[in-house]
Amino acid sequence: MNIQQNIPSIKSKISQLIGNTPLLALPTRNKNARILLKMEQFNPTGTAKVRMARQMIEEAEAEGKLKPGGWIVESTSGNTGLGLALIAAERGYRFTAVVDKHASADKLYAMQALGAELHYVGNDDGLIATADRDLAAENISKEHGAYWTEQHNNPANANAYSQLADELTYILQDNIHYLFGAVGTGGSLCGTARALKRTIPQLNVIGVEPEGSIIFGGQGSHYFQSGTGTPADAEIGDLVDYEIIDRGLKVTDTQAFETARYLAKNYGIFIGGSAGGVIYQALQTSKTVDQATTIVILICDGGEKYIHTVFNDHWMQANNLTNQAVIEDLKQILN
């Protein structure tokens, strides 16, 4: 029996499993377009944001901002909180996640399972309360001496994704023409893009946000996509680097969620709602390319956290989010 040399070694800490996530090709009718999904759901906690959670903690430790047995606090809609909860559990820190009820209930339960304390702000109506969350996290930090990781303005957030860029170039070298990603804090897309552009300066970087988010302009309004965008009541974080992003696009909740549902039912690809929106916009671009083009899409998380929303027929119908025209469009693009 031949034993392959690339069999993973035994690890001693859960954080050592972060990274080296797979690439998955989507079959498209336009043979000039190669679409590759960077499947970040294969990280511990099922999300890309565990990368930056680890980086923020490690930089804080190195700078003396976080001592053994210390207290971490962050305002989060879920995925960052999951990453911080995992790192806190591994390293013996107390972690308080400041949340509102816009977050997926499954993410909230998962944070608690990892030992996080949940501090709720806002009303029970589920509306986004980002500014309220941030203020509460800042107050806890000031009043109790907790370390606020402040993900929207922490350079360590973006620094974490240079490893992701290295993973892409290890496999693809400089054969990447487009990089698509959701824009929330801006860390994952801008951090990855900044590292890639050092060797691929001609790379086209496309940011995608929900309709109703204000990062790329427009009137702010309510949206259901979680973990992405910036609502009207919040400030755009320092990590959104407009010089790195070549183009900003918006996507409706319907386009995002119908795409995620279509991929699950027809290809067994189970991704989160905001990732569906990024794929939808990347597919629109793929229709227009007339020469060999590689499009890489950063898939932030999997669909498991959205069973009760995006993948629930009754919830989709109750919120008027279904649209057969989106499905027919996808059928024309994908094989």
Residue pairs with C-beta under 8 A, 6 or more apart in sequence:
11 17
13 90
14 44
14 86
14 90
15 44
15 54
15 86
15 87
15 90
17 43
17 44
18 43
18 44
18 50
18 51
18 54
19 43
19 51
19 163
19 164
19 167
20 167
21 38
21 39
21 40
21 41
21 42
21 43
21 167
22 39
22 42
23 36
23 37
23 38
23 39
23 168
23 171
23 296
24 36
24 37
24 39
24 269
25 34
25 35
25 36
25 37
26 35
26 36
26 37
26 267
26 269
26 279
26 334
27 334
27 335
28 34
28 35
28 283
28 286
28 333
28 334
28 335
29 332
29 333
29 334
29 335
30 286
30 287
30 289
30 333
32 289
32 290
32 291
32 292
32 293
33 286
33 287
33 289
33 293
33 295
34 292
34 293
34 294
34 295
35 282
35 283
35 286
35 295
35 297
36 172
36 294
36 295
36 296
36 297
37 269
37 271
37 279
37 297
37 299
38 164
38 167
38 168
38 296
38 297
38 298
38 299
39 299
40 47
40 48
40 51
40 164
40 298
40 299
40 300
40 301
41 47
41 270
41 271
41 272
41 299
41 300
41 301
41 302
43 50
43 51
44 50
44 86
45 79
45 82
45 83
45 85
45 86
45 110
46 82
46 301
46 302
46 304
46 305
47 79
47 82
47 83
47 300
47 301
47 302
48 79
48 161
48 164
48 188
48 298
48 299
48 300
48 301
49 79
49 80
49 82
49 83
49 188
49 227
49 300
49 301
50 79
50 82
50 83
50 86
50 87
51 83
51 160
51 161
51 163
51 164
51 188
52 80
52 83
52 151
52 156
52 157
52 158
52 160
52 161
52 185
52 187
52 188
52 191
53 80
53 82
53 83
53 84
53 86
53 87
53 149
54 83
54 87
54 160
55 156
55 157
55 159
55 160
56 84
56 149
56 151
56 154
56 156
56 157
56 160
57 66
57 72
57 84
57 87
57 88
57 91
57 93
57 149
58 156
59 156
59 159
60 66
60 147
60 149
60 156
65 147
66 72
66 93
66 147
68 92
69 92
69 93
69 94
70 93
70 94
70 146
70 147
71 93
71 94
71 95
71 96
71 144
71 145
71 146
71 147
72 84
72 88
72 93
72 94
72 95
72 96
72 146
72 147
72 149
73 95
73 96
73 97
73 98
73 137
73 140
73 141
73 146
73 147
73 148
73 149
74 80
74 81
74 84
74 95
74 96
74 97
74 98
74 137
74 148
74 149
74 150
74 151
75 98
75 99
75 130
75 133
75 134
75 136
75 137
75 151
76 84
76 97
76 98
76 99
76 103
76 133
76 151
77 99
77 100
77 102
77 103
77 107
77 130
77 226
77 227
78 99
78 103
78 104
78 107
78 108
78 111
78 226
78 227
78 305
79 107
79 227
79 300
79 301
80 151
80 185
80 227
81 97
81 99
81 107
81 111
81 116
82 107
82 110
82 111
82 114
84 95
84 97
84 116
84 149
85 95
85 97
85 110
85 111
85 114
85 115
85 116
86 114
87 93
88 94
88 95
88 114
88 115
88 116
89 95
89 114
89 115
94 117
94 146
95 115
95 116
95 117
96 116
96 117
96 118
96 119
96 140
96 146
97 111
97 116
97 117
97 118
97 119
98 119
98 121
98 133
98 134
98 136
98 137
98 140
99 108
99 111
99 118
99 119
99 120
99 121
99 133
100 120
100 121
100 122
100 126
100 127
100 128
100 129
100 132
100 133
101 120
101 122
101 123
101 124
101 125
101 126
102 122
102 126
102 127
102 128
102 129
102 226
103 226
104 226
104 305
104 306
104 308
104 309
105 308
106 304
106 305
106 306
106 307
106 308
107 305
108 118
110 305
111 118
112 118
119 136
119 140
121 129
121 132
121 133
121 136
122 129
122 132
122 133
123 129
127 222
128 222
128 231
128 233
128 234
129 233
130 230
130 231
130 233
130 234
131 233
131 234
131 235
132 233
134 152
134 234
137 148
137 150
138 148
140 146
140 148
141 147
141 148
151 157
151 185
151 187
151 237
152 185
152 186
152 235
152 237
152 238
152 239
153 237
153 238
153 239
154 239
155 239
157 185
157 187
157 191
157 239
158 186
158 187
158 190
158 191
158 194
158 239
159 191
160 187
160 191
161 187
161 188
161 191
161 192
161 195
162 191
162 192
162 194
162 195
164 188
164 191
164 192
164 195
164 298
165 191
165 192
165 193
165 195
165 196
166 195
168 176
168 192
168 196
168 296
169 176
169 196
169 199
169 200
172 294
172 296
174 199
174 200
175 294
176 196
176 200
176 203
176 294
176 296
177 202
177 203
177 204
177 293
177 294
177 295
178 203
178 204
178 205
178 206
178 282
178 285
178 293
178 294
178 295
178 296
179 189
179 192
179 193
179 196
179 203
179 204
179 205
179 206
179 296
179 298
180 206
180 208
180 278
180 279
180 281
180 282
180 285
180 295
180 296
180 297
180 298
181 188
181 189
181 192
181 193
181 206
181 207
181 208
181 278
181 297
181 298
181 300
182 188
182 189
182 207
182 208
182 209
182 227
182 228
182 229
182 274
182 275
182 277
182 278
182 298
182 300
183 189
183 207
183 208
183 209
183 215
183 216
183 228
183 229
183 240
183 245
183 248
184 227
184 228
184 229
184 230
185 237
185 239
185 240
186 207
186 215
186 237
186 239
186 240
186 241
187 239
188 298
188 300
189 205
189 207
189 244
189 245
189 298
190 239
190 240
190 241
190 244
190 245
191 239
192 298
193 203
193 205
193 244
193 245
194 241
194 244
196 203
197 203
197 205
197 244
204 246
204 247
205 244
205 245
205 246
205 247
206 245
206 246
206 247
206 248
206 249
206 281
206 282
206 285
207 215
207 216
207 245
207 247
207 248
207 249
208 228
208 248
208 249
208 250
208 251
208 277
208 278
208 281
209 215
209 216
209 228
209 229
209 230
209 248
209 249
209 250
209 251
210 223
210 224
210 225
210 228
210 229
210 250
210 251
210 252
210 253
210 256
210 274
210 277
211 218
211 221
211 223
211 250
211 251
211 252
211 253
212 220
212 221
212 222
212 223
212 229
212 231
212 232
213 220
213 223
213 228
213 229
213 230
213 231
213 250
214 220
214 229
214 230
214 231
214 232
214 236
215 229
215 230
215 236
215 240
215 248
216 248
216 249
216 250
217 248
218 250
219 232
220 231
220 232
220 233
221 232
222 231
223 229
223 231
223 253
224 253
224 257
224 273
224 309
224 319
224 321
225 253
225 256
225 273
225 274
225 277
226 273
226 274
227 272
227 274
227 300
227 301
228 274
228 277
228 300
230 236
230 237
230 240
249 281
251 277
251 278
251 280
251 281
252 277
253 273
253 319
253 321
254 321
254 322
254 323
254 326
255 276
255 277
255 280
255 323
255 326
256 273
256 274
256 276
256 277
256 280
257 273
257 276
257 310
257 316
257 321
258 276
258 321
258 322
258 323
258 326
258 327
258 330
259 276
259 277
259 279
259 280
259 283
259 326
259 330
260 271
260 272
260 273
260 275
260 276
260 279
260 303
260 306
260 310
260 311
261 276
261 310
261 311
261 316
262 326
262 327
262 330
263 269
263 270
263 271
263 276
263 279
264 270
264 271
264 303
264 311
266 334
267 334
270 302
270 303
270 304
271 279
271 299
271 301
271 302
271 303
272 299
272 300
272 301
272 302
272 303
272 305
272 306
272 310
273 306
273 309
273 310
274 300
275 297
275 299
275 300
275 301
276 310
278 297
278 298
278 299
279 297
279 299
280 326
280 330
282 295
282 297
283 330
283 333
283 334
285 295
286 293
286 295
286 333
287 333
303 310
303 311
308 315
309 315
310 316
316 322
